[in-house]
Amino acid sequence: MRNWIVRFMEGRHGVDHYSRFLSIAACVLLVLSLLLDVVLLWYLALFLLLYSYFRMFSRNTAKRQAENRKYLTVSYAVTSKFRSKKQRLQQKKNYRFFPCPGCKAVMRVPKGKGKIEITCPKCGEKFVRKS
């Protein structure tokens, strides 16, 4: 049986990040459709699940890889904003953050150093702030 599955999946795309996301989104929509009793959510979940399986069993790997690359680009853009906010909150105890008046780049300065002159590494502008 295992050999049959291995032979069947040869040359097919398989599971990637995008198909995993589609499957999880379909499960969430199924639960919501049961809780809210909305038939449209059930059909949408079914469509996402079928599309996820279509992507897994597809032999057009170049197109599926391009779709996955696009998904990863979008998801990285979304998660990187949250990741930077989380890092800034964790570092708030020891550092202060100042935007550059010229280019709006954010600089990190240690707390408790008094009045210091900060030089922007991006544009070279100097400004004075209290840390």
DRENPA-3360 file (N, C-alpha, C; in nm, 2 decimals, always signed):
BEGIN
1 = MRNWIVRF = +0.08/-0.12/+0.00/+0.00/+0.00/+0.00/+0.09/+0.13/+0.00 ~ +0.19/+0.12/+0.08/+0.28/+0.24/+0.09/+0.35/+0.27/-0.04 ~ +0.39/+0.16/-0.11/+0.46/+0.18/-0.24/+0.37/+0.24/-0.34 ~ +0.24/+0.20/-0.33/+0.14/+0.25/-0.43/+0.13/+0.40/-0.41 ~ +0.12/+0.45/-0.28/+0.11/+0.59/-0.25/+0.23/+0.67/-0.30 ~ +0.35/+0.61/-0.28/+0.48/+0.67/-0.32/+0.48/+0.69/-0.47 ~ +0.44/+0.58/-0.54/+0.44/+0.58/-0.69/+0.33/+0.68/-0.74 ~ +0.22/+0.69/-0.67/+0.11/+0.78/-0.71/+0.16/+0.93/-0.70;
9 = MEGRHGVD = +0.23/+0.96/-0.59/+0.28/+1.10/-0.57/+0.40/+1.14/-0.65 ~ +0.46/+1.05/-0.72/+0.58/+1.08/-0.80/+0.54/+1.18/-0.91 ~ +0.62/+1.29/-0.91/+0.59/+1.39/-1.02/+0.48/+1.49/-0.98 ~ +0.42/+1.47/-0.86/+0.32/+1.56/-0.82/+0.37/+1.66/-0.72 ~ +0.30/+1.77/-0.70/+0.36/+1.88/-0.62/+0.36/+1.85/-0.47 ~ +0.26/+1.80/-0.41/+0.26/+1.76/-0.27/+0.22/+1.88/-0.19 ~ +0.25/+1.87/-0.06/+0.21/+1.97/+0.04/+0.31/+2.08/+0.05 ~ +0.27/+2.21/+0.05/+0.36/+2.32/+0.07/+0.29/+2.41/+0.17;
17 = HYSRFLSI = +0.35/+2.53/+0.19/+0.29/+2.63/+0.29/+0.16/+2.68/+0.25 ~ +0.14/+2.70/+0.12/+0.01/+2.76/+0.07/-0.10/+2.66/+0.08 ~ -0.08/+2.53/+0.05/-0.18/+2.43/+0.06/-0.21/+2.40/+0.20 ~ -0.11/+2.41/+0.29/-0.14/+2.39/+0.43/-0.23/+2.50/+0.49 ~ -0.20/+2.63/+0.44/-0.28/+2.74/+0.48/-0.42/+2.73/+0.43 ~ -0.44/+2.68/+0.31/-0.57/+2.66/+0.25/-0.65/+2.56/+0.33 ~ -0.58/+2.45/+0.37/-0.65/+2.34/+0.45/-0.69/+2.39/+0.59 ~ -0.61/+2.47/+0.65/-0.64/+2.52/+0.78/-0.75/+2.62/+0.77;
25 = AACVLLVL = -0.75/+2.71/+0.67/-0.86/+2.81/+0.65/-0.99/+2.74/+0.62 ~ -0.98/+2.63/+0.55/-1.11/+2.55/+0.52/-1.16/+2.49/+0.65 ~ -1.08/+2.44/+0.74/-1.12/+2.38/+0.86/-1.19/+2.49/+0.95 ~ -1.12/+2.61/+0.96/-1.18/+2.72/+1.04/-1.31/+2.76/+0.98 ~ -1.33/+2.77/+0.85/-1.45/+2.81/+0.79/-1.56/+2.70/+0.81 ~ -1.52/+2.57/+0.81/-1.62/+2.46/+0.84/-1.67/+2.48/+0.99 ~ -1.59/+2.50/+1.08/-1.63/+2.52/+1.22/-1.72/+2.64/+1.23 ~ -1.68/+2.75/+1.17/-1.76/+2.87/+1.17/-1.90/+2.85/+1.11;
33 = SLLLDVVL = -1.90/+2.77/+1.00/-2.03/+2.75/+0.93/-2.12/+2.66/+1.02 ~ -2.06/+2.57/+1.10/-2.14/+2.50/+1.19/-2.20/+2.58/+1.31 ~ -2.11/+2.67/+1.36/-2.15/+2.75/+1.47/-2.25/+2.86/+1.43 ~ -2.23/+2.92/+1.32/-2.31/+3.03/+1.27/-2.43/+2.99/+1.18 ~ -2.43/+2.86/+1.14/-2.53/+2.81/+1.06/-2.55/+2.89/+0.93 ~ -2.43/+2.92/+0.86/-2.43/+2.99/+0.74/-2.38/+2.89/+0.63 ~ -2.46/+2.87/+0.53/-2.43/+2.77/+0.43/-2.32/+2.82/+0.33 ~ -2.32/+2.95/+0.31/-2.22/+3.01/+0.22/-2.08/+2.98/+0.27;
41 = LWYLALFL = -2.05/+2.98/+0.40/-1.92/+2.95/+0.46/-1.89/+2.81/+0.44 ~ -1.98/+2.72/+0.44/-1.96/+2.58/+0.42/-1.91/+2.56/+0.27 ~ -1.98/+2.62/+0.18/-1.94/+2.61/+0.04/-1.80/+2.67/+0.01 ~ -1.77/+2.78/+0.08/-1.64/+2.84/+0.06/-1.53/+2.75/+0.12 ~ -1.56/+2.68/+0.24/-1.47/+2.59/+0.30/-1.45/+2.47/+0.21 ~ -1.55/+2.42/+0.15/-1.54/+2.31/+0.06/-1.46/+2.34/-0.07 ~ -1.48/+2.46/-0.12/-1.40/+2.51/-0.23/-1.25/+2.52/-0.20 ~ -1.22/+2.57/-0.08/-1.08/+2.59/-0.04/-1.02/+2.45/-0.02;
49 = LLYSYFRM = -1.09/+2.36/+0.04/-1.04/+2.22/+0.06/-1.01/+2.15/-0.07 ~ -1.11/+2.16/-0.17/-1.09/+2.10/-0.30/-0.97/+2.17/-0.37 ~ -0.95/+2.30/-0.36/-0.84/+2.36/-0.43/-0.71/+2.32/-0.36 ~ -0.71/+2.30/-0.23/-0.59/+2.26/-0.16/-0.55/+2.12/-0.21 ~ -0.64/+2.03/-0.23/-0.61/+1.89/-0.28/-0.57/+1.90/-0.43 ~ -0.63/+1.99/-0.50/-0.59/+2.01/-0.64/-0.45/+2.05/-0.65 ~ -0.41/+2.14/-0.56/-0.27/+2.18/-0.56/-0.17/+2.07/-0.52 ~ -0.21/+1.99/-0.42/-0.13/+1.88/-0.38/-0.11/+1.77/-0.49;
57 = FSRNTAKR = -0.21/+1.75/-0.56/-0.20/+1.64/-0.66/-0.16/+1.69/-0.80 ~ -0.14/+1.82/-0.81/-0.11/+1.88/-0.95/+0.03/+1.83/-0.99 ~ +0.04/+1.81/-1.13/+0.17/+1.78/-1.19/+0.24/+1.90/-1.24 ~ +0.17/+2.02/-1.24/+0.23/+2.14/-1.29/+0.31/+2.21/-1.17 ~ +0.42/+2.15/-1.14/+0.49/+2.20/-1.02/+0.55/+2.34/-1.04 ~ +0.58/+2.38/-1.16/+0.63/+2.52/-1.17/+0.53/+2.62/-1.13 ~ +0.41/+2.60/-1.18/+0.30/+2.70/-1.15/+0.27/+2.69/-1.00 ~ +0.26/+2.57/-0.94/+0.23/+2.56/-0.79/+0.35/+2.62/-0.71;
65 = QAENRKYL = +0.47/+2.61/-0.75/+0.58/+2.68/-0.68/+0.57/+2.83/-0.69 ~ +0.53/+2.88/-0.81/+0.51/+3.02/-0.82/+0.40/+3.07/-0.73 ~ +0.29/+3.00/-0.72/+0.18/+3.04/-0.63/+0.23/+3.04/-0.48 ~ +0.31/+2.93/-0.45/+0.36/+2.92/-0.31/+0.46/+3.04/-0.28 ~ +0.54/+3.07/-0.38/+0.64/+3.18/-0.36/+0.56/+3.31/-0.34 ~ +0.45/+3.34/-0.41/+0.37/+3.46/-0.40/+0.31/+3.46/-0.26 ~ +0.25/+3.35/-0.22/+0.19/+3.34/-0.08/+0.30/+3.37/+0.03 ~ +0.42/+3.31/+0.01/+0.52/+3.33/+0.11/+0.56/+3.48/+0.12;
73 = TVSYAVTS = +0.57/+3.55/+0.00/+0.60/+3.69/+0.00/+0.50/+3.77/+0.07 ~ +0.37/+3.74/+0.05/+0.26/+3.82/+0.11/+0.26/+3.79/+0.26 ~ +0.27/+3.66/+0.30/+0.26/+3.63/+0.44/+0.38/+3.68/+0.52 ~ +0.50/+3.69/+0.45/+0.62/+3.75/+0.52/+0.60/+3.90/+0.54 ~ +0.54/+3.96/+0.45/+0.51/+4.11/+0.46/+0.42/+4.13/+0.58 ~ +0.32/+4.05/+0.59/+0.22/+4.07/+0.70/+0.29/+4.03/+0.84 ~ +0.35/+3.92/+0.85/+0.41/+3.87/+0.97/+0.53/+3.96/+1.02 ~ +0.60/+4.01/+0.92/+0.72/+4.09/+0.96/+0.68/+4.22/+1.04;
81 = KFRSKKQR = +0.57/+4.28/+1.00/+0.52/+4.39/+1.08/+0.49/+4.36/+1.22 ~ +0.42/+4.24/+1.24/+0.39/+4.20/+1.38/+0.52/+4.16/+1.45 ~ +0.61/+4.10/+1.38/+0.74/+4.05/+1.44/+0.82/+4.17/+1.49 ~ +0.83/+4.28/+1.41/+0.90/+4.40/+1.45/+0.84/+4.47/+1.57 ~ +0.70/+4.47/+1.57/+0.63/+4.53/+1.69/+0.66/+4.45/+1.81 ~ +0.66/+4.32/+1.80/+0.69/+4.23/+1.92/+0.83/+4.25/+1.97 ~ +0.93/+4.26/+1.88/+1.06/+4.28/+1.92/+1.08/+4.42/+1.99 ~ +1.01/+4.52/+1.93/+1.02/+4.65/+1.99/+0.96/+4.65/+2.13;
89 = LQQKKNYR = +0.85/+4.58/+2.15/+0.79/+4.57/+2.29/+0.89/+4.50/+2.39 ~ +0.96/+4.40/+2.34/+1.05/+4.32/+2.42/+1.17/+4.41/+2.46 ~ +1.21/+4.50/+2.37/+1.33/+4.58/+2.39/+1.30/+4.71/+2.46 ~ +1.17/+4.74/+2.48/+1.13/+4.87/+2.53/+1.19/+4.90/+2.67 ~ +1.22/+4.79/+2.75/+1.27/+4.81/+2.88/+1.41/+4.86/+2.88 ~ +1.49/+4.83/+2.78/+1.63/+4.87/+2.78/+1.67/+4.97/+2.68 ~ +1.58/+5.00/+2.58/+1.61/+5.09/+2.47/+1.50/+5.19/+2.45 ~ +1.53/+5.30/+2.38/+1.43/+5.40/+2.33/+1.45/+5.40/+2.18;
97 = FFPCPGCK = +1.34/+5.42/+2.12/+1.34/+5.43/+1.97/+1.30/+5.57/+1.92 ~ +1.38/+5.62/+1.83/+1.35/+5.75/+1.78/+1.35/+5.75/+1.63 ~ +1.25/+5.81/+1.56/+1.25/+5.82/+1.42/+1.34/+5.94/+1.37 ~ +1.41/+5.92/+1.26/+1.49/+6.03/+1.21/+1.40/+6.14/+1.15 ~ +1.43/+6.26/+1.18/+1.34/+6.37/+1.12/+1.36/+6.38/+0.97 ~ +1.47/+6.33/+0.92/+1.49/+6.35/+0.77/+1.43/+6.23/+0.69 ~ +1.46/+6.11/+0.72/+1.42/+6.00/+0.64/+1.32/+5.90/+0.71 ~ +1.29/+5.93/+0.83/+1.19/+5.86/+0.91/+1.24/+5.71/+0.95;
105 = AVMRVPKG = +1.36/+5.68/+0.93/+1.42/+5.56/+0.98/+1.42/+5.56/+1.13 ~ +1.40/+5.44/+1.19/+1.39/+5.43/+1.34/+1.52/+5.38/+1.39 ~ +1.58/+5.46/+1.49/+1.70/+5.42/+1.55/+1.67/+5.38/+1.70 ~ +1.76/+5.28/+1.74/+1.75/+5.23/+1.88/+1.86/+5.28/+1.96 ~ +1.83/+5.34/+2.08/+1.93/+5.40/+2.16/+1.91/+5.34/+2.30 ~ +2.02/+5.31/+2.37/+2.01/+5.26/+2.51/+1.95/+5.36/+2.60 ~ +1.87/+5.32/+2.70/+1.81/+5.41/+2.79/+1.91/+5.45/+2.90 ~ +1.88/+5.57/+2.96/+1.96/+5.62/+3.07/+2.09/+5.68/+3.04;
113 = KGKIEITC = +2.11/+5.73/+2.92/+2.24/+5.79/+2.88/+2.23/+5.94/+2.88 ~ +2.12/+6.00/+2.92/+2.10/+6.14/+2.92/+2.08/+6.20/+2.78 ~ +2.11/+6.32/+2.76/+2.10/+6.38/+2.63/+2.21/+6.34/+2.54 ~ +2.17/+6.28/+2.43/+2.28/+6.23/+2.34/+2.25/+6.28/+2.19 ~ +2.35/+6.29/+2.11/+2.34/+6.33/+1.98/+2.33/+6.20/+1.89 ~ +2.23/+6.18/+1.82/+2.21/+6.06/+1.74/+2.23/+6.09/+1.59 ~ +2.31/+6.01/+1.53/+2.34/+6.03/+1.39/+2.27/+5.92/+1.31 ~ +2.19/+5.95/+1.21/+2.11/+5.85/+1.14/+2.21/+5.78/+1.04;
121 = PKCGEKFV = +2.22/+5.65/+1.05/+2.31/+5.58/+0.96/+2.26/+5.58/+0.81 ~ +2.13/+5.61/+0.79/+2.08/+5.61/+0.65/+2.11/+5.74/+0.58 ~ +2.07/+5.85/+0.64/+2.09/+5.98/+0.57/+2.19/+6.07/+0.63 ~ +2.25/+6.03/+0.75/+2.36/+6.11/+0.81/+2.31/+6.23/+0.89 ~ +2.18/+6.25/+0.90/+2.13/+6.37/+0.98/+2.16/+6.35/+1.13 ~ +2.19/+6.45/+1.20/+2.22/+6.45/+1.34/+2.11/+6.52/+1.41 ~ +2.06/+6.46/+1.53/+1.96/+6.53/+1.61/+1.99/+6.49/+1.76 ~ +1.94/+6.57/+1.85/+1.96/+6.55/+1.99/+1.83/+6.51/+2.06;
129 = RKS = +1.84/+6.40/+2.14/+1.72/+6.35/+2.21/+1.77/+6.30/+2.35 ~ +1.68/+6.30/+2.44/+1.71/+6.25/+2.58/+1.67/+6.10/+2.58 ~ +1.77/+6.02/+2.62/+1.74/+5.88/+2.62/+1.70/+5.84/+2.76;
% end
